[in-house]
Amino acid sequence: ERSPSSHSTWARRLVGHAVSLKARFERQREISALNDNVADGYRSVALTPDFSPAKPSLLCNLGRAYFERYEQLGNPADLDYAIEQLRSASNLSPDNHSDKPFYLANLSDLLRARVGRKDSITDIQDAVTAIQHALDLSPGNRPRNPAYLRRLAVSLRDRFDSLGNISDIDEAIATSRFALDCLPNGHPTTSTLLANLAGCLFTRFKRLGHLPDINESIAVSRRVLDLIPDESSKLNSFTDLAKSFFARFHRLHDICDIEEAITTMRRAVALTPDDHPMKPHFLSVLGTCLETRFSRLGDRADAEEAVVLSRQAVVLTPDGRADKPHRLSALAIALEARFHRLRDVADIEEAIAAMRCALELTPAEHYARLLFLLNLASCLLARLSHIPSATHFAEAHECLSRATSSPSGNPYFRLRAALLCAQLCTRHSKFVDSDNTLLRAHQSVLDAIPPFVWLGQSVENRYDAISRTEIGEAITSAAAAAISAGRPALALEWLEEGRNVVWGQLTRLRSPLDELRSRHPQLSERFEHVSTALDRAAGRTTAMGDAQDQLGPISYPRMTLEDEAREHRRLATEYDTLMTQVRQLPGLESFLRSKTLAELAPTCRCGPVVIINVHESRCDALVLCPPEHVGQVPLPRLSLRIAKDVQALLTRGLRGRGAGVRDDQRGLYEKRQHVHDDMSDVLKTLWVCIVSPILEAIKDEVSSDGGLLPHVTWCTTGPLTFLPLHAAGIYSAEDPAAPKTSNIVVSSYTHSLSALLPSRSQPSVPAAIGPRVLLVSQPSTPDQSPLPYTAVEAIKVSTHFPQDTITHLDNARATISAVLDGLRTHDWVHLACHGVQAPHSAFLLYDGPLELARLMSLSIPRAELAVLSACHTAKGDEDLPEETVHLSAGMLAVGYKSVVGTMWSISDEDGPVLTDAFYAAMKRRGEGTNLRVAYALHEAIAQLREGVGEDQFARWAPFVHFGT
């Protein structure tokens, strides 16, 4: 038996022998050298007691020996043994040991290598923990070890790929940037760190869809290629660049991007030897790019090559590799694309088999499983379209149902699966066993919307996300299905839940928390703090900044903006967690959920609320009347096609009179016969197809009371959101008594029922005090056409209020900051200026545009009335018909109870006339009068109409009332 000192001596000799064996293998490539290296390492560890200071180092050497043999021979057991040794080395080392960070970093590398082999969630979690621990043990308050920072960024990105937590990819990007900042200029590892940053930006783009991310990823990848002199060392960078071009093509559909992707990948494939471990991946990426170009341009050669390359990639990928499912998925997509062109059933059957195999190889909890389910569903739907049958329908439906209920994965894929499932049930209704199946499919769409249109994104990006999907059409389809199933109340609730998603999110952030506060004050305090922070964040501009879309030389001056975006997403994640926590409490299961019919019933306290649903399958009006009754009025004369045609006719008529923004050029309002005819036809169609049948059906609910016309609130969908129902009627010189909406009811509009609910947190202005009024006028806005009549309009407004209650900001005093400050301290606001519509709806002030996003960050406790004497303040975005992104709705969201706006350009000379008549009518009706604003505007429009002539539709019809 040897003494401890002799054990140590033998161990050192064995280590020296192992070093020589490793050198021999590198020279002669002898497998026996690898085996001898492992054996000697094993003996050295066995000969050294655990208390020996040398033991961790020997374990590390043994682990590396196992890993070297694994890399050469591919035996998974060697990798397992290697991890075991490095874990032991780390555990045996005290935290103050100088080599412990090194052991932990190596352990993290090996765990990530095993993730690549079997995709273990535990391994990737442990890899992140190990490298974070290594950094924590490094000297200094904030470690500046670029090598360890790079490992952390890669591990975080891998964990995001597995679990989908957005905070991981945010942290990966921030860590990559910090690692780059730690490097001196010209450092040889700069290209490696830049490549990692490009990959992280690409990954975040796939999740959030922010264009600046993918643009920067492309720019960074190009710089990496410039920094690498050796062509053969550029393989991974070629692939990263190609994938970024591919992703941007799917977003912008610029054919140049997919051409660049293909060219770049051909270079990578040509430079890669057949025995290179990355060759299957490169082949697969090239095949996917070719399939995409084939889908766009239809060149059969692309389809054939895509299938050949994808098959080759599958064959070259060893069984057991974590990327095998991705290779199979790419093959299935290529086969499906060729099937759509050649209609060879063998192609789609092979595609289905490949996707089923990919799913079998993917762990149930893996983030990519949802995408594979969606790809399988796409193949099944292709087969169903070619060979319709109950069996094929059932398989496709079952697959999509699994995808919509998937617990993890990209929210876009879950929404896409839900949309496809609803469309499947609608188009193949003969295979649907009951109305409940169809309704459940539509419900899954509504359930999938909030995670996709996530609070963690800026408002602008949320709107962009909605515009890139079929959410609007899906909601009207769901309502139509509910109506067909005899459930109009459900249709109303769905329309309320699925439309104006962003407004609904903002409303919930500002909802009173009385019940939660009384029962769980500490939780309520935290929830309120997070909600308020998110509400403020909603008004900020896009975090990454449009200015970064076209990047020049790579620099990193915008960390502040990026940190702000990360904090926004962190708050949103905490908000989701708190919401889940609250809803698990007894009695709070429905906390801040979508409102039920009973909760929406008070919206009709001022008269019937008419919600009009327009869908290609059917068109109906849903009428909410007291106490909780929802009536249905079929509109057989209306169709989606007619609605779109009428909208187009109105647009043509307005263009014919030069409608753009508020203008002082009287020549634009000259009488043109085709303009008059277009507008007359629009208003007649609206009357015949929509308003007349609705008013006839609800005539008992809208009978006159005390000499006043009854009141109706219109809530429209689709193309109708751009049409003036309040002005509908038969306008004929031969028959002045022909029916018109304005002679029968007083009209208001709302973008949602929730906007009409009384607010418990908003006190009314005391009658004895009267409102404080903010008056903003802009006769000469820089870089805009002059509006001389706004000065006259301001004088008209001032005559109706005591001077000590009105604040007038005109010309250079009407700056963005001054107006925002004024809005916070006044009860009423009157804005006489230019206005512009989406994508950046705004009031044009002296020093720039006051955008809707800025307004949405405000909270005005006593906001009562906003009169927006600008243009397009109540006209929505045609790309977002179900999301009311106009300034009138924005003022309601800020907290104003009533808003007067315009649906299109108004004549500058009409502003003072309408304003004077409106405030005079407001004064006659007195403080506290029910629907005071709606009736006052009705009177004012009547006076304007009488003055300019009833046939001048474009001058008097744009004025509308929103709210109560």
Solvent accessible surface area in square Angstrom, and as a share of the most:
residue,aa,sasa,rsa
1,E,222,0.99
2,R,115,0.42
3,S,56,0.36
4,P,93,0.58
5,S,80,0.51
6,S,31,0.20
7,H,49,0.22
8,S,40,0.26
9,T,44,0.26
10,W,96,0.34
11,A,3,0.03
12,R,156,0.57
13,R,151,0.55
14,L,20,0.10
15,V,40,0.23
16,G,43,0.41
17,H,91,0.41
18,A,15,0.12
19,V,100,0.57
20,S,57,0.37
21,L,6,0.03
22,K,74,0.31
23,A,39,0.30
24,R,67,0.24
25,F,14,0.06
26,E,100,0.45
27,R,162,0.59
28,Q,95,0.42
29,R,137,0.50
30,E,66,0.30
31,I,80,0.40
32,S,56,0.36
33,A,0,0.00
34,L,4,0.02
35,N,63,0.32
36,D,56,0.29
37,N,10,0.05
38,V,11,0.06
39,A,39,0.30
40,D,2,0.01
41,G,8,0.07
42,Y,128,0.49
43,R,113,0.41
44,S,2,0.01
45,V,20,0.11
46,A,74,0.57
47,L,44,0.22
48,T,7,0.04
49,P,42,0.27
50,D,94,0.48
51,F,163,0.68
52,S,18,0.12
53,P,122,0.77
54,A,48,0.37
55,K,16,0.07
56,P,8,0.05
57,S,48,0.31
58,L,12,0.06
59,L,10,0.05
60,C,4,0.02
61,N,60,0.31
62,L,2,0.01
63,G,0,0.00
64,R,103,0.38
65,A,6,0.04
66,Y,20,0.08
67,F,46,0.19
68,E,37,0.17
69,R,43,0.16
70,Y,32,0.12
71,E,108,0.49
72,Q,82,0.36
73,L,86,0.43
74,G,45,0.43
75,N,71,0.36
76,P,57,0.36
77,A,38,0.29
78,D,2,0.01
79,L,0,0.00
80,D,51,0.26
81,Y,101,0.38
82,A,0,0.00
83,I,4,0.02
84,E,99,0.44
85,Q,23,0.10
86,L,0,0.00
87,R,82,0.30
88,S,38,0.25
89,A,0,0.00
90,S,4,0.03
91,N,113,0.58
92,L,69,0.35
93,S,4,0.02
94,P,75,0.47
95,D,78,0.40
96,N,137,0.70
97,H,58,0.26
98,S,101,0.65
99,D,61,0.31
100,K,18,0.08
101,P,16,0.10
102,F,85,0.36
103,Y,7,0.03
104,L,10,0.05
105,A,1,0.00
106,N,23,0.12
107,L,9,0.04
108,S,0,0.00
109,D,39,0.20
110,L,11,0.06
111,L,0,0.00
112,R,46,0.17
113,A,34,0.26
114,R,32,0.12
115,V,15,0.08
116,G,29,0.28
117,R,39,0.14
118,K,102,0.43
119,D,23,0.12
120,S,26,0.17
121,I,29,0.15
122,T,90,0.53
123,D,5,0.02
124,I,0,0.00
125,Q,65,0.29
126,D,43,0.22
127,A,0,0.00
128,V,0,0.00
129,T,84,0.49
130,A,7,0.05
131,I,0,0.00
132,Q,71,0.32
133,H,60,0.27
134,A,0,0.00
135,L,10,0.05
136,D,110,0.57
137,L,47,0.23
138,S,14,0.09
139,P,124,0.78
140,G,62,0.60
141,N,167,0.86
142,R,158,0.58
143,P,23,0.14
144,R,145,0.53
145,N,51,0.26
146,P,30,0.19
147,A,50,0.39
148,Y,24,0.09
149,L,10,0.05
150,R,67,0.24
151,R,42,0.15
152,L,16,0.08
153,A,0,0.00
154,V,28,0.16
155,S,0,0.00
156,L,3,0.02
157,R,56,0.20
158,D,37,0.19
159,R,48,0.18
160,F,7,0.03
161,D,62,0.32
162,S,4,0.03
163,L,48,0.24
164,G,13,0.13
165,N,79,0.40
166,I,11,0.06
167,S,58,0.38
168,D,7,0.04
169,I,0,0.00
170,D,5,0.03
171,E,64,0.29
172,A,0,0.00
173,I,0,0.00
174,A,12,0.09
175,T,8,0.05
176,S,0,0.00
177,R,3,0.01
178,F,23,0.10
179,A,0,0.00
180,L,20,0.10
181,D,83,0.43
182,C,23,0.14
183,L,21,0.11
184,P,87,0.55
185,N,160,0.82
186,G,77,0.74
187,H,60,0.27
188,P,116,0.73
189,T,59,0.34
190,T,24,0.14
191,S,21,0.14
192,T,64,0.37
193,L,3,0.02
194,L,1,0.00
195,A,26,0.20
196,N,14,0.07
197,L,0,0.00
198,A,1,0.01
199,G,3,0.03
200,C,0,0.00
201,L,0,0.00
202,F,20,0.08
203,T,5,0.03
204,R,0,0.00
205,F,13,0.06
206,K,115,0.49
207,R,31,0.11
208,L,8,0.04
209,G,11,0.11
210,H,6,0.03
211,L,38,0.19
212,P,8,0.05
213,D,0,0.00
214,I,0,0.00
215,N,13,0.06
216,E,5,0.02
217,S,1,0.00
218,I,5,0.02
219,A,19,0.15
220,V,0,0.00
221,S,2,0.01
222,R,110,0.40
223,R,90,0.33
224,V,2,0.01
225,L,21,0.11
226,D,122,0.63
227,L,83,0.41
228,I,26,0.13
229,P,130,0.82
230,D,72,0.37
231,E,69,0.31
232,S,63,0.41
233,S,67,0.43
234,K,26,0.11
235,L,13,0.07
236,N,89,0.46
237,S,8,0.05
238,F,2,0.01
239,T,4,0.02
240,D,39,0.20
241,L,11,0.05
242,A,0,0.00
243,K,48,0.20
244,S,1,0.00
245,F,3,0.01
246,F,43,0.18
247,A,11,0.09
248,R,43,0.16
249,F,8,0.03
250,H,95,0.42
251,R,44,0.16
252,L,88,0.44
253,H,110,0.49
254,D,66,0.34
255,I,50,0.25
256,C,81,0.49
257,D,7,0.04
258,I,0,0.00
259,E,62,0.28
260,E,71,0.32
261,A,0,0.00
262,I,6,0.03
263,T,81,0.47
264,T,10,0.06
265,M,0,0.00
266,R,97,0.35
267,R,111,0.41
268,A,0,0.00
269,V,25,0.14
270,A,89,0.69
271,L,63,0.31
272,T,7,0.04
273,P,76,0.48
274,D,106,0.55
275,D,130,0.67
276,H,56,0.25
277,P,114,0.72
278,M,64,0.28
279,K,13,0.05
280,P,12,0.08
281,H,34,0.15
282,F,1,0.00
283,L,4,0.02
284,S,4,0.03
285,V,18,0.10
286,L,4,0.02
287,G,0,0.00
288,T,33,0.19
289,C,1,0.01
290,L,0,0.00
291,E,19,0.08
292,T,9,0.05
293,R,44,0.16
294,F,12,0.05
295,S,77,0.50
296,R,115,0.42
297,L,102,0.51
298,G,31,0.30
299,D,74,0.39
300,R,123,0.45
301,A,65,0.51
302,D,7,0.04
303,A,2,0.02
304,E,55,0.24
305,E,52,0.24
306,A,1,0.00
307,V,0,0.00
308,V,90,0.52
309,L,20,0.10
310,S,0,0.00
311,R,92,0.34
312,Q,72,0.32
313,A,1,0.00
314,V,21,0.12
315,V,122,0.70
316,L,70,0.35
317,T,4,0.02
318,P,84,0.53
319,D,127,0.66
320,G,52,0.50
321,R,94,0.34
322,A,21,0.17
323,D,38,0.20
324,K,22,0.09
325,P,8,0.05
326,H,72,0.32
327,R,15,0.05
328,L,15,0.07
329,S,6,0.04
330,A,13,0.10
331,L,11,0.06
332,A,0,0.00
333,I,56,0.28
334,A,2,0.02
335,L,0,0.00
336,E,21,0.09
337,A,11,0.09
338,R,32,0.12
339,F,0,0.00
340,H,93,0.41
341,R,116,0.42
342,L,60,0.30
343,R,95,0.35
344,D,68,0.35
345,V,53,0.31
346,A,67,0.52
347,D,7,0.04
348,I,1,0.00
349,E,71,0.32
350,E,59,0.27
351,A,0,0.00
352,I,7,0.04
353,A,60,0.47
354,A,8,0.06
355,M,0,0.00
356,R,93,0.34
357,C,52,0.31
358,A,0,0.00
359,L,10,0.05
360,E,143,0.64
361,L,88,0.44
362,T,12,0.07
363,P,42,0.26
364,A,78,0.60
365,E,89,0.40
366,H,13,0.06
367,Y,29,0.11
368,A,15,0.12
369,R,49,0.18
370,L,0,0.00
371,L,54,0.27
372,F,3,0.01
373,L,7,0.03
374,L,17,0.08
375,N,20,0.10
376,L,2,0.01
377,A,0,0.00
378,S,38,0.25
379,C,1,0.01
380,L,1,0.01
381,L,37,0.19
382,A,4,0.03
383,R,20,0.07
384,L,1,0.01
385,S,72,0.47
386,H,68,0.30
387,I,68,0.35
388,P,78,0.49
389,S,35,0.23
390,A,63,0.49
391,T,90,0.52
392,H,31,0.14
393,F,13,0.05
394,A,54,0.42
395,E,57,0.26
396,A,0,0.00
397,H,42,0.19
398,E,88,0.39
399,C,2,0.01
400,L,0,0.00
401,S,40,0.26
402,R,88,0.32
403,A,0,0.00
404,T,26,0.15
405,S,86,0.56
406,S,13,0.09
407,P,124,0.78
408,S,25,0.16
409,G,7,0.07
410,N,13,0.07
411,P,12,0.08
412,Y,78,0.30
413,F,49,0.20
414,R,37,0.13
415,L,0,0.00
416,R,67,0.24
417,A,0,0.00
418,A,0,0.00
419,L,4,0.02
420,L,27,0.14
421,C,4,0.03
422,A,5,0.04
423,Q,38,0.17
424,L,6,0.03
425,C,0,0.00
426,T,59,0.34
427,R,178,0.65
428,H,40,0.18
429,S,72,0.46
430,K,157,0.67
431,F,51,0.21
432,V,27,0.15
433,D,122,0.63
434,S,51,0.33
435,D,83,0.43
436,N,85,0.44
437,T,11,0.06
438,L,32,0.16
439,L,11,0.06
440,R,152,0.55
441,A,4,0.03
442,H,2,0.01
443,Q,59,0.26
444,S,23,0.15
445,V,1,0.01
446,L,3,0.02
447,D,86,0.45
448,A,4,0.03
449,I,4,0.02
450,P,66,0.42
451,P,50,0.32
452,F,17,0.07
453,V,0,0.00
454,W,20,0.07
455,L,15,0.08
456,G,2,0.02
457,Q,7,0.03
458,S,10,0.06
459,V,6,0.04
460,E,65,0.29
461,N,19,0.10
462,R,1,0.00
463,Y,23,0.09
464,D,42,0.22
465,A,2,0.02
466,I,11,0.06
467,S,47,0.30
468,R,98,0.36
469,T,22,0.13
470,E,71,0.32
471,I,3,0.02
472,G,18,0.17
473,E,79,0.36
474,A,8,0.06
475,I,1,0.00
476,T,6,0.04
477,S,13,0.09
478,A,1,0.01
479,A,0,0.00
480,A,3,0.02
481,A,13,0.10
482,A,0,0.00
483,I,7,0.03
484,S,76,0.49
485,A,29,0.22
486,G,57,0.55
487,R,116,0.42
488,P,32,0.20
489,A,34,0.26
490,L,28,0.14
491,A,0,0.00
492,L,2,0.01
493,E,43,0.19
494,W,8,0.03
495,L,4,0.02
496,E,29,0.13
497,E,57,0.26
498,G,2,0.02
499,R,11,0.04
500,N,5,0.02
501,V,10,0.06
502,V,0,0.00
503,W,7,0.02
504,G,21,0.20
505,Q,11,0.05
506,L,3,0.01
507,T,63,0.36
508,R,69,0.25
509,L,12,0.06
510,R,66,0.24
511,S,23,0.15
512,P,54,0.34
513,L,8,0.04
514,D,67,0.35
515,E,96,0.43
516,L,0,0.00
517,R,98,0.36
518,S,89,0.57
519,R,102,0.37
520,H,57,0.25
521,P,83,0.52
522,Q,154,0.69
523,L,27,0.13
524,S,1,0.00
525,E,125,0.56
526,R,88,0.32
527,F,0,0.00
528,E,72,0.32
529,H,101,0.45
530,V,0,0.00
531,S,3,0.02
532,T,54,0.31
533,A,22,0.17
534,L,1,0.01
535,D,13,0.07
536,R,150,0.55
537,A,2,0.01
538,A,0,0.00
539,G,3,0.03
540,R,101,0.37
541,T,89,0.52
542,T,12,0.07
543,A,15,0.11
544,M,2,0.01
545,G,17,0.17
546,D,84,0.44
547,A,97,0.75
548,Q,46,0.20
549,D,37,0.19
550,Q,155,0.69
551,L,50,0.25
552,G,50,0.48
553,P,134,0.84
554,I,24,0.12
555,S,71,0.46
556,Y,46,0.18
557,P,104,0.66
558,R,19,0.07
559,M,57,0.26
560,T,110,0.64
561,L,78,0.39
562,E,1,0.01
563,D,61,0.32
564,E,60,0.27
565,A,5,0.04
566,R,60,0.22
567,E,71,0.32
568,H,13,0.06
569,R,5,0.02
570,R,108,0.39
571,L,11,0.05
572,A,0,0.00
573,T,58,0.34
574,E,39,0.17
575,Y,10,0.04
576,D,63,0.33
577,T,82,0.48
578,L,14,0.07
579,M,18,0.08
580,T,77,0.45
581,Q,86,0.38
582,V,0,0.00
583,R,54,0.20
584,Q,137,0.61
585,L,37,0.19
586,P,99,0.62
587,G,52,0.50
588,L,5,0.02
589,E,94,0.42
590,S,84,0.54
591,F,22,0.09
592,L,30,0.15
593,R,124,0.45
594,S,46,0.30
595,K,64,0.27
596,T,69,0.40
597,L,27,0.13
598,A,57,0.44
599,E,90,0.40
600,L,0,0.00
601,A,10,0.08
602,P,58,0.37
603,T,6,0.03
604,C,3,0.02
605,R,111,0.41
606,C,25,0.15
607,G,19,0.19
608,P,6,0.04
609,V,1,0.00
610,V,0,0.00
611,I,5,0.03
612,I,0,0.00
613,N,0,0.00
614,V,4,0.02
615,H,10,0.05
616,E,134,0.60
617,S,76,0.49
618,R,73,0.27
619,C,8,0.05
620,D,0,0.00
621,A,0,0.00
622,L,0,0.00
623,V,2,0.01
624,L,0,0.00
625,C,6,0.03
626,P,79,0.50
627,P,112,0.71
628,E,84,0.38
629,H,107,0.48
630,V,15,0.09
631,G,17,0.17
632,Q,70,0.31
633,V,14,0.08
634,P,74,0.47
635,L,2,0.01
636,P,121,0.76
637,R,154,0.56
638,L,10,0.05
639,S,41,0.27
640,L,37,0.18
641,R,146,0.53
642,I,61,0.31
643,A,1,0.00
644,K,85,0.36
645,D,71,0.37
646,V,10,0.06
647,Q,24,0.11
648,A,62,0.48
649,L,47,0.24
650,L,7,0.03
651,T,37,0.21
652,R,132,0.48
653,G,0,0.00
654,L,18,0.09
655,R,180,0.66
656,G,11,0.11
657,R,9,0.03
658,G,31,0.30
659,A,26,0.20
660,G,34,0.33
661,V,45,0.26
662,R,0,0.00
663,D,17,0.09
664,D,44,0.23
665,Q,97,0.43
666,R,150,0.55
667,G,53,0.51
668,L,41,0.20
669,Y,21,0.08
670,E,98,0.44
671,K,153,0.65
672,R,84,0.31
673,Q,125,0.56
674,H,92,0.41
675,V,14,0.08
676,H,61,0.27
677,D,59,0.31
678,D,5,0.03
679,M,3,0.01
680,S,20,0.13
681,D,71,0.37
682,V,1,0.00
683,L,0,0.00
684,K,103,0.44
685,T,37,0.22
686,L,2,0.01
687,W,21,0.07
688,V,43,0.25
689,C,14,0.08
690,I,2,0.01
691,V,0,0.00
692,S,33,0.21
693,P,43,0.27
694,I,0,0.00
695,L,10,0.05
696,E,104,0.47
697,A,61,0.47
698,I,10,0.05
699,K,116,0.49
700,D,126,0.65
701,E,86,0.38
702,V,12,0.07
703,S,77,0.50
704,S,76,0.49
705,D,117,0.61
706,G,80,0.77
707,G,77,0.75
708,L,85,0.42
709,L,54,0.27
710,P,17,0.11
711,H,9,0.04
712,V,0,0.00
713,T,7,0.04
714,W,0,0.00
715,C,4,0.02
716,T,12,0.07
717,T,0,0.00
718,G,8,0.08
719,P,12,0.08
720,L,2,0.01
721,T,33,0.19
722,F,14,0.06
723,L,1,0.00
724,P,0,0.00
725,L,0,0.00
726,H,19,0.08
727,A,1,0.00
728,A,0,0.00
729,G,0,0.00
730,I,40,0.20
731,Y,27,0.10
732,S,37,0.24
733,A,97,0.75
734,E,155,0.69
735,D,70,0.36
736,P,107,0.67
737,A,94,0.73
738,A,5,0.04
739,P,62,0.39
740,K,6,0.03
741,T,0,0.00
742,S,15,0.09
743,N,89,0.46
744,I,62,0.31
745,V,1,0.00
746,V,2,0.01
747,S,16,0.10
748,S,0,0.00
749,Y,15,0.06
750,T,5,0.03
751,H,12,0.05
752,S,12,0.08
753,L,3,0.01
754,S,30,0.19
755,A,38,0.29
756,L,4,0.02
757,L,38,0.19
758,P,81,0.51
759,S,58,0.37
760,R,182,0.66
761,S,78,0.50
762,Q,24,0.11
763,P,74,0.47
764,S,75,0.48
765,V,20,0.12
766,P,60,0.38
767,A,70,0.54
768,A,108,0.83
769,I,114,0.58
770,G,13,0.13
771,P,13,0.08
772,R,100,0.37
773,V,0,0.00
774,L,1,0.00
775,L,0,0.00
776,V,0,0.00
777,S,1,0.01
778,Q,0,0.00
779,P,21,0.13
780,S,67,0.43
781,T,7,0.04
782,P,59,0.37
783,D,148,0.77
784,Q,72,0.32
785,S,41,0.26
786,P,75,0.47
787,L,1,0.00
788,P,67,0.42
789,Y,60,0.23
790,T,0,0.00
791,A,43,0.33
792,V,62,0.36
793,E,0,0.00
794,A,4,0.03
795,I,114,0.58
796,K,71,0.30
797,V,0,0.00
798,S,25,0.16
799,T,95,0.55
800,H,30,0.13
801,F,25,0.10
802,P,86,0.54
803,Q,127,0.56
804,D,120,0.62
805,T,22,0.13
806,I,23,0.12
807,T,48,0.28
808,H,57,0.25
809,L,21,0.11
810,D,39,0.20
811,N,57,0.29
812,A,56,0.43
813,R,139,0.51
814,A,0,0.00
815,T,33,0.19
816,I,27,0.14
817,S,71,0.46
818,A,30,0.23
819,V,0,0.00
820,L,10,0.05
821,D,81,0.42
822,G,8,0.07
823,L,2,0.01
824,R,118,0.43
825,T,88,0.51
826,H,12,0.05
827,D,7,0.04
828,W,19,0.07
829,V,2,0.01
830,H,0,0.00
831,L,1,0.01
832,A,0,0.00
833,C,0,0.00
834,H,1,0.01
835,G,0,0.00
836,V,45,0.26
837,Q,32,0.14
838,A,27,0.21
839,P,116,0.73
840,H,78,0.35
841,S,4,0.03
842,A,1,0.00
843,F,1,0.00
844,L,21,0.10
845,L,3,0.01
846,Y,81,0.31
847,D,84,0.43
848,G,21,0.20
849,P,65,0.41
850,L,1,0.00
851,E,43,0.19
852,L,13,0.06
853,A,22,0.17
854,R,96,0.35
855,L,1,0.00
856,M,1,0.00
857,S,37,0.24
858,L,3,0.02
859,S,77,0.49
860,I,7,0.03
861,P,90,0.56
862,R,89,0.32
863,A,0,0.00
864,E,30,0.13
865,L,3,0.02
866,A,0,0.00
867,V,6,0.04
868,L,1,0.01
869,S,8,0.05
870,A,0,0.00
871,C,0,0.00
872,H,25,0.11
873,T,0,0.00
874,A,3,0.03
875,K,50,0.21
876,G,8,0.08
877,D,26,0.13
878,E,96,0.43
879,D,108,0.56
880,L,13,0.06
881,P,42,0.27
882,E,9,0.04
883,E,4,0.02
884,T,17,0.10
885,V,7,0.04
886,H,6,0.02
887,L,0,0.00
888,S,0,0.00
889,A,0,0.00
890,G,0,0.00
891,M,0,0.00
892,L,17,0.09
893,A,25,0.20
894,V,5,0.03
895,G,21,0.20
896,Y,5,0.02
897,K,62,0.26
898,S,4,0.03
899,V,0,0.00
900,V,4,0.02
901,G,0,0.00
902,T,1,0.00
903,M,11,0.05
904,W,3,0.01
905,S,2,0.01
906,I,0,0.00
907,S,2,0.01
908,D,0,0.00
909,E,43,0.19
910,D,2,0.01
911,G,1,0.01
912,P,6,0.04
913,V,75,0.43
914,L,7,0.04
915,T,4,0.02
916,D,47,0.24
917,A,8,0.06
918,F,1,0.00
919,Y,6,0.02
920,A,28,0.22
921,A,0,0.00
922,M,4,0.02
923,K,117,0.50
924,R,149,0.54
925,R,46,0.17
926,G,26,0.25
927,E,82,0.37
928,G,80,0.77
929,T,47,0.27
930,N,98,0.50
931,L,13,0.06
932,R,32,0.12
933,V,13,0.08
934,A,2,0.01
935,Y,22,0.09
936,A,0,0.00
937,L,5,0.03
938,H,40,0.18
939,E,58,0.26
940,A,0,0.00
941,I,16,0.08
942,A,37,0.29
943,Q,88,0.39
944,L,2,0.01
945,R,37,0.14
946,E,151,0.68
947,G,67,0.65
948,V,33,0.19
949,G,23,0.22
950,E,74,0.33
951,D,56,0.29
952,Q,26,0.11
953,F,4,0.01
954,A,8,0.07
955,R,36,0.13
956,W,2,0.01
957,A,0,0.00
958,P,0,0.00
959,F,6,0.02
960,V,3,0.02
961,H,2,0.01
962,F,15,0.06
963,G,2,0.02
964,T,41,0.24
